[in-house]
């Protein structure tokens, strides 16, 4: 079986979640997916519909995703 590269796996998750947070912030400002924006404001400390809040939410989501993705790939390789 193939092993996962933890840093690559974590980085790919970080990029994906940052893009999703950017899209969610933009669409929230356009009045689309306002329910999802409200949920993200409750779940993420730094996310808000402002430009600074979107960037901070992107950074927060990227860091959290990288840490969990790296840990997942590391444990996957150890258990493999």
C-alpha positions as CSV (number, residue, x, y, z in Angstrom):
1,X,0.0,0.0,0.0
2,X,1.0,3.6,-0.6
3,X,1.8,5.9,2.3
4,X,0.5,9.4,2.5
5,X,2.8,12.5,2.7
6,X,1.5,14.2,5.8
7,X,2.7,17.7,4.8
8,X,1.3,17.5,1.3
9,X,-2.0,16.1,2.7
10,X,-2.3,18.8,5.3
11,X,-1.4,21.5,2.9
12,X,-4.0,20.4,0.3
13,X,-6.7,20.4,3.0
14,X,-5.5,23.9,4.1
15,X,-5.8,25.3,0.6
16,X,-9.2,23.7,0.0
17,X,-10.7,25.1,3.3
18,X,-9.2,28.5,2.7
19,X,-10.9,28.6,-0.7
20,X,-14.2,27.5,0.7
21,X,-14.1,30.2,3.4
22,X,-13.3,32.8,0.8
23,X,-16.2,31.7,-1.4
24,X,-18.5,31.5,1.7
25,X,-17.5,35.0,2.7
26,X,-18.1,36.4,-0.8
27,X,-21.4,34.7,-1.2
28,X,-22.5,35.7,2.3
29,X,-21.9,39.3,1.4
30,X,-24.0,38.9,-1.8
31,X,-26.9,37.6,0.4
32,X,-26.5,33.9,-0.7
33,X,-26.0,31.2,1.9
34,X,-26.6,33.5,4.9
35,X,-27.4,30.6,7.1
36,X,-24.0,29.0,6.4
37,X,-22.3,32.3,7.1
38,X,-24.1,32.5,10.5
39,X,-23.0,29.0,11.3
40,X,-19.4,29.8,10.4
41,X,-19.5,32.9,12.6
42,X,-20.6,30.6,15.5
43,X,-18.0,27.9,14.8
44,X,-15.0,30.0,13.9
45,X,-13.6,32.6,16.3
46,X,-12.3,35.0,13.7
47,X,-14.7,34.7,10.8
48,X,-17.1,37.5,9.9
49,X,-18.5,38.9,6.6
50,X,-16.0,41.8,6.5
51,X,-12.9,41.6,4.5
52,X,-10.7,41.3,7.5
53,X,-13.0,38.6,9.0
54,X,-12.9,36.6,5.8
55,X,-9.1,36.7,5.6
56,X,-8.8,35.8,9.3
57,X,-11.4,33.0,8.9
58,X,-9.4,31.7,5.9
59,X,-6.2,31.6,8.0
60,X,-8.0,30.0,10.9
61,X,-9.5,27.3,8.7
62,X,-6.3,26.7,6.9
63,X,-4.3,26.2,10.1
64,X,-6.9,23.9,11.7
65,X,-7.2,21.9,8.5
66,X,-3.4,21.6,8.1
67,X,-3.0,20.3,11.7
68,X,-5.8,17.8,11.5
69,X,-4.8,16.7,8.0
70,X,-1.2,16.2,9.0
71,X,-2.2,14.3,12.1
72,X,-4.5,12.1,10.1
73,X,-1.9,11.2,7.5
74,X,0.7,10.6,10.2
75,X,-1.6,8.2,12.1
76,X,-2.6,6.6,8.8
77,X,1.0,5.9,7.9
78,X,1.7,4.5,11.4
79,X,-1.2,2.2,11.4
80,X,-0.5,1.1,7.8
